[in-house]
Amino acid sequence: MNMIYGQPYSRLWRASQDKAQQTIGAAAIADYVNRALLTEVMLTPKPGLVDARNCGAHYDMDINTFLASARAIAPWWPRFLEMGHESAGIAACLSLPLVRPIGLQCEQAMLQATHGINTHKGAIFSFGLLCFAAGRLLTNGFDLTRESMCAEVAGICSGLVDRELRGTLEAGTAGERAFRRFGFPGARGEAASGFATVRTTALPVYAGLRFDGVSEEVALLQALLHLLAVNDDTNLVSRGGLAGLGYVRTYATKLLQAGGALAPDGAAKMVAFDDALIRRHLSPGGTADLLGLTWFIAQFPAVHEDARI
């Protein structure tokens, strides 16, 4: 029997295994999250971000910091799934308070491993919600598809932006400050939308290129450029204001017009983009989370027959 911190963890496994049409069961989901985190951090070169080439626009973390963080939080993904199983009978819009304590404990595990450095806080929020949603869906007899998981997260986070951003008296985090000043809802808004930016921008690009035989690395870099061209990244706004956000968007758009990562000199241009953001101390950390989510969501079947959708 699988155990999590002394708790039996076989019920959810049986629930997924008993479903004859279930193509992806609970046992695979935590592994997908771990692989998504590692795939994102190892992807190189990523403009302004930690990767195998350098520390990006950061001075307090490197790739080893991220690897240590990923190891520390890995045991928590099954717990998010189990809590989804336990809350399956509760309406989605009322279930968020049940999973939040696990998210906070997962963050503490991260901070202990990184000596107080925030490497995966945004990822814990988003991937924790997806695991929680998957546990609910499996228990209630639904297939895990890209659409069903994103829709469940949207239901769980219904009203979240109004409650926690519009109703915030003091802006404590970078995301809260960005919303107060510019109206950017950040990770909360992305989750409440069912990860709309991932579904409408990055996922079609990544899945389509993979369908056409393009390597995973190049497909992810191309998807990253598409995200950088449109995402209201609150990390960029925190570091460089609207000017910094605009600089990254314009740079990414120009690269895409020239073929992006698919161009013959695409790798060299990504290196130059990386160097440019490092000089300006710009790091699109929120977009990095969306890229990891893109890879994760792509592992699940789409309702549409066309695998590129």
HELIX and SHEET records of a PDB file:
HELIX    1   1 ARG A   11  GLN A   17  1                                   7    
HELIX    2   2 ALA A   26  MET A   42  1                                  17    
HELIX    3   3 ILE A   63  ILE A   73  1                                  11    
HELIX    4   4 ALA A   74  TRP A   76  5                                   3    
HELIX    5   5 TRP A   77  GLU A   86  1                                  10    
HELIX    6   6 ALA A   92  LEU A   94  5                                   3    
HELIX    7   7 LEU A   96  THR A  114  1                                  19    
HELIX    8   8 LYS A  121  THR A  139  1                                  19    
HELIX    9   9 ARG A  146  ILE A  156  1                                  11    
HELIX   10  10 LEU A  160  VAL A  161  1                                   2    
HELIX   11  11 ASP A  162  ARG A  166  3                                   5    
HELIX   12  12 ALA A  174  PHE A  182  1                                   9    
HELIX   13  13 GLY A  186  ALA A  192  1                                   7    
HELIX   14  14 ALA A  196  THR A  197  1                                   2    
HELIX   15  15 VAL A  198  ALA A  202  3                                   5    
HELIX   16  16 LEU A  203  PHE A  211  1                                   9    
HELIX   17  17 GLU A  216  VAL A  230  1                                  15    
HELIX   18  18 THR A  234  GLN A  257  1                                  24    
HELIX   19  19 GLY A  260  LEU A  262  5                                   3    
HELIX   20  20 GLY A  266  ARG A  279  1                                  14    
HELIX   21  21 GLY A  285  ALA A  298  1                                  14    
SHEET    1   A 2 MET A   3  ILE A   4  0                                        
SHEET    2   A 2 GLN A   7  PRO A   8 -1                                        
END                                                                             
